[in-house]
Amino acid sequence: MTAVTSSVALLSTQGLVSHYGDFQALFGIDFTVAAGEVVAIIGANGAGKSTFLRSLVGLNRVAPAMVAWEGQPIGGRAPFDIVRLGIALVPEGRRLFPSLSVEENLRLGAHPGRPGPWNLERLYTLFPVLAERRKQPGTALSGGQQQMVAIGRALMSNPRLLLCDEISLGLAPLVIRDIYARLPQVLEGGTAVVVVEQDIGQAQRVADRIYCFQEGRVSLTGAADALTREQIADAYFGAQHSGAPHGTPA
């Protein structure tokens, strides 16, 4: 876990609701993340985790007052405006451009022109294998290496808040540990991270706080090291469920 550098919310939501046409996916989400903090979002498939991240970055339109950045309303702003504010998304499935090399994919992340510490040299120090493969097509890499490219592309925008949607999905445990081992370097300088994570044990190891989503609502929130197996199972499936979700430590 990391030391939170500020108690003031870097990003917050209040009563956030989100729709896909007539279908309502989120119901009144209240959420905060502070500078330097790692917050994990857990929940079963279809709980609204990815929709929540999409709503933060303008891919799902929401009312202005539902999302605040350093206290100022930003809900519903265009995605390129959100990136320029300092919020970057690592999307589920990586979404690399197959016609571009590793380095070209990384350089795209710098397009907003935000000043900051992240550049190609620092990224290649963080992920040395990308330097070795920089001229290869991004989609020619292994799944773990592609995830490194996706993370690196987001970091090239020099975000103050990095949103990671299912970065461990489909990856071998050793690769997941390797990626998460880089997290302290990402957090240097007060960058905050919100990670959607299916592995509950992994979420508890890396996060300061956890939010559990169930059917578009927050069913549980608290310090990652204070939540019990029973609390997490109830929040995942409802209080009548006696099992534990994947990755929950006994």
C-alpha positions as CSV (number, residue, x, y, z in Angstrom):
1,M,0.0,0.0,0.0
2,T,1.0,3.6,-0.5
3,A,1.1,6.7,1.7
4,V,-1.6,9.1,0.7
5,T,-0.1,12.6,0.1
6,S,-3.3,14.6,0.6
7,S,-6.6,14.3,2.2
8,V,-8.2,16.6,-0.3
9,A,-10.1,14.8,-3.1
10,L,-8.3,15.0,-6.5
11,L,-11.4,13.5,-8.2
12,S,-14.8,12.9,-6.7
13,T,-18.2,11.9,-7.8
14,Q,-21.6,12.7,-6.2
15,G,-24.7,10.8,-7.1
16,L,-23.3,9.7,-10.4
17,V,-25.8,8.0,-12.7
18,S,-25.0,6.7,-16.1
19,H,-27.1,5.2,-18.9
20,Y,-26.8,3.3,-22.2
21,G,-29.8,4.5,-24.0
22,D,-32.8,3.7,-21.8
23,F,-30.8,1.3,-19.7
24,Q,-29.5,2.7,-16.4
25,A,-26.1,1.2,-15.5
26,L,-25.1,3.3,-12.5
27,F,-27.2,4.5,-9.6
28,G,-25.9,7.3,-7.4
29,I,-22.2,6.5,-7.1
30,D,-20.3,8.6,-4.5
31,F,-16.5,8.1,-4.8
32,T,-13.3,10.0,-4.0
33,V,-9.6,9.5,-4.7
34,A,-6.8,11.7,-3.3
35,A,-3.4,12.5,-4.7
36,G,-1.0,9.7,-4.2
37,E,-3.7,7.2,-3.3
38,V,-4.4,3.8,-4.8
39,V,-8.1,2.9,-4.9
40,A,-9.3,-0.4,-6.2
41,I,-12.8,-1.1,-7.6
42,I,-14.0,-4.6,-7.3
43,G,-17.3,-6.4,-8.2
44,A,-18.8,-9.1,-10.3
45,N,-19.1,-8.9,-14.1
46,G,-21.7,-6.4,-15.1
47,A,-21.5,-4.5,-11.8
48,G,-20.8,-1.2,-13.5
49,K,-17.0,-0.9,-12.9
50,S,-16.0,-0.2,-16.5
51,T,-19.0,2.1,-17.0
52,F,-17.9,4.1,-14.1
53,L,-14.4,4.7,-15.5
54,R,-16.0,5.5,-18.9
55,S,-18.2,8.1,-17.2
56,L,-15.2,9.7,-15.6
57,V,-13.3,10.2,-18.9
58,G,-16.3,11.4,-20.9
59,L,-17.0,8.3,-22.9
60,N,-20.4,8.1,-21.2
61,R,-22.0,11.5,-20.8
62,V,-23.1,12.5,-17.3
63,A,-24.2,15.7,-15.7
64,P,-21.5,18.3,-15.0
65,A,-21.9,18.3,-11.2
66,M,-21.6,14.5,-11.0
67,V,-17.8,14.5,-11.5
68,A,-15.5,17.0,-9.8
69,W,-11.8,17.5,-10.5
70,E,-10.1,19.4,-7.6
71,G,-13.6,20.6,-6.7
72,Q,-14.6,21.9,-10.2
73,P,-17.3,20.2,-12.1
74,I,-16.1,18.3,-15.2
75,G,-18.9,15.7,-15.8
76,G,-19.8,15.3,-19.5
77,R,-16.7,17.0,-20.9
78,A,-15.2,15.6,-24.0
79,P,-12.5,12.9,-23.6
80,F,-9.7,15.0,-25.0
81,D,-10.5,17.7,-22.4
82,I,-10.4,15.2,-19.7
83,V,-6.9,14.0,-20.8
84,R,-5.7,17.5,-20.8
85,L,-6.8,18.0,-17.2
86,G,-4.5,15.1,-16.2
87,I,-6.8,12.0,-16.2
88,A,-5.7,9.0,-18.3
89,L,-7.4,5.7,-19.0
90,V,-5.8,2.3,-19.6
91,P,-8.7,0.7,-21.3
92,E,-9.8,-2.9,-20.9
93,G,-8.4,-5.0,-23.7
94,R,-5.5,-2.6,-24.2
95,R,-6.8,-1.1,-27.5
96,L,-3.4,-0.8,-29.2
97,F,-3.2,0.4,-32.8
98,P,-2.2,-2.6,-34.8
99,S,-0.7,-0.6,-37.7
100,L,1.7,1.2,-35.4
101,S,4.9,0.1,-33.7
102,V,5.4,0.0,-29.9
103,E,7.1,3.3,-29.9
104,E,4.5,4.9,-32.2
105,N,1.7,3.7,-29.8
106,L,3.6,5.2,-26.9
107,R,4.1,8.5,-28.6
108,L,0.4,8.9,-29.2
109,G,0.0,9.2,-25.5
110,A,2.0,12.4,-25.5
111,H,-0.3,14.2,-27.9
112,P,-2.1,16.3,-25.2
113,G,1.3,18.0,-24.6
114,R,1.0,18.0,-20.8
115,P,4.4,18.7,-19.1
116,G,5.7,16.2,-16.6
117,P,8.2,13.5,-15.9
118,W,7.1,10.8,-18.3
119,N,8.9,10.4,-21.6
120,L,10.1,7.5,-23.7
121,E,13.4,7.3,-21.8
122,R,11.7,7.0,-18.5
123,L,9.1,4.5,-19.8
124,Y,11.9,2.3,-21.3
125,T,13.5,2.3,-17.8
126,L,10.2,1.3,-16.3
127,F,9.5,-1.4,-18.9
128,P,12.9,-2.4,-20.4
129,V,11.4,-5.0,-22.7
130,L,9.5,-2.3,-24.6
131,A,12.8,-0.7,-25.5
132,E,13.9,-4.0,-27.0
133,R,10.7,-4.3,-28.9
134,R,10.1,-0.6,-29.8
135,K,10.2,-1.1,-33.5
136,Q,7.8,-4.1,-33.6
137,P,4.0,-3.8,-34.1
138,G,2.3,-3.3,-30.7
139,T,0.0,-6.3,-31.4
140,A,3.0,-8.6,-32.1
141,L,3.9,-8.6,-28.4
142,S,2.7,-10.9,-25.7
143,G,-0.4,-10.0,-23.7
144,G,1.7,-8.8,-20.8
145,Q,3.9,-6.7,-23.0
146,Q,0.9,-5.2,-24.7
147,Q,-0.5,-4.2,-21.3
148,M,2.8,-2.5,-20.6
149,V,2.4,-0.5,-23.9
150,A,-1.1,0.5,-22.9
151,I,0.0,1.6,-19.5
152,G,3.0,3.4,-21.0
153,R,0.8,5.2,-23.5
154,A,-1.4,6.5,-20.7
155,L,1.7,7.6,-18.7
156,M,3.0,9.5,-21.7
157,S,0.2,12.0,-21.2
158,N,1.7,12.8,-17.7
159,P,-1.5,12.2,-15.8
160,R,-2.2,13.1,-12.2
161,L,-4.8,10.3,-12.1
162,L,-4.3,7.0,-13.9
163,L,-7.4,4.8,-14.4
164,C,-6.7,1.2,-15.1
165,D,-9.5,-1.0,-16.3
166,E,-8.8,-4.8,-15.7
167,I,-5.1,-4.6,-16.3
168,S,-4.6,-8.2,-15.1
169,L,-7.4,-9.7,-17.2
170,G,-6.1,-12.7,-19.1
171,L,-2.5,-12.5,-17.9
172,A,-0.5,-15.1,-16.1
173,P,0.1,-14.5,-12.4
174,L,3.8,-14.0,-12.8
175,V,3.1,-11.3,-15.4
176,I,0.6,-9.6,-13.2
177,R,3.0,-9.5,-10.3
178,D,5.6,-8.0,-12.6
179,I,3.3,-5.2,-13.8
180,Y,2.1,-4.4,-10.3
181,A,5.8,-4.3,-9.0
182,R,6.1,-1.1,-11.1
183,L,3.3,0.6,-9.3
184,P,5.5,2.5,-6.8
185,Q,7.3,4.2,-9.6
186,V,4.1,5.3,-11.2
187,L,3.0,6.8,-7.8
188,E,6.1,8.9,-7.5
189,G,5.3,12.6,-7.4
190,G,1.7,12.1,-6.1
191,T,0.1,10.4,-9.0
192,A,-3.2,8.7,-8.0
193,V,-4.3,5.3,-9.4
194,V,-7.7,3.8,-9.6
195,V,-7.6,0.2,-10.7
196,V,-10.5,-2.1,-11.6
197,E,-9.3,-5.6,-10.4
198,Q,-11.0,-9.0,-10.5
199,D,-8.5,-10.6,-8.1
200,I,-9.6,-9.4,-4.7
201,G,-6.4,-10.5,-3.0
202,Q,-4.4,-8.5,-5.4
203,A,-6.7,-5.5,-4.9
204,Q,-6.2,-5.7,-1.1
205,R,-2.4,-5.9,-1.5
206,V,-2.0,-2.8,-3.7
207,A,-4.8,-0.5,-2.7
208,D,-5.3,2.0,0.1
209,R,-9.1,1.8,-0.2
210,I,-11.6,-0.5,-1.9
211,Y,-15.0,0.2,-3.4
212,C,-17.2,-2.8,-4.2
213,F,-19.8,-2.3,-6.9
214,Q,-23.0,-4.4,-7.1
215,E,-25.6,-3.9,-9.8
216,G,-24.5,-0.3,-10.4
217,R,-24.3,0.7,-6.8
218,V,-21.5,0.9,-4.2
219,S,-22.2,-2.0,-1.9
220,L,-19.1,-1.7,0.3
221,T,-16.2,0.7,0.8
222,G,-13.4,0.9,3.3
223,A,-9.6,0.6,4.0
224,A,-8.3,-2.4,2.0
225,D,-6.6,-4.0,5.0
226,A,-9.7,-3.7,7.2
227,L,-12.2,-5.5,5.0
228,T,-13.0,-9.1,5.8
229,R,-13.7,-12.0,3.5
230,E,-17.3,-12.1,4.7
231,Q,-17.8,-8.4,4.1
232,I,-16.4,-8.7,0.6
233,A,-18.5,-11.8,-0.2
234,D,-21.7,-10.1,1.0
235,A,-20.9,-7.0,-1.0
236,Y,-20.2,-9.0,-4.2
237,F,-23.2,-11.2,-4.1
238,G,-25.6,-9.9,-1.4
239,A,-25.8,-10.7,2.2
240,Q,-27.5,-14.1,1.6
241,H,-24.5,-15.5,-0.3
242,S,-22.0,-17.5,1.7
243,G,-19.3,-18.0,-0.8
244,A,-16.3,-15.8,-1.6
245,P,-15.4,-14.1,-4.9
246,H,-12.3,-15.1,-6.9
247,G,-9.0,-14.1,-5.2
248,T,-10.5,-13.3,-1.8
249,P,-8.0,-14.4,0.9
250,A,-9.3,-16.9,3.5
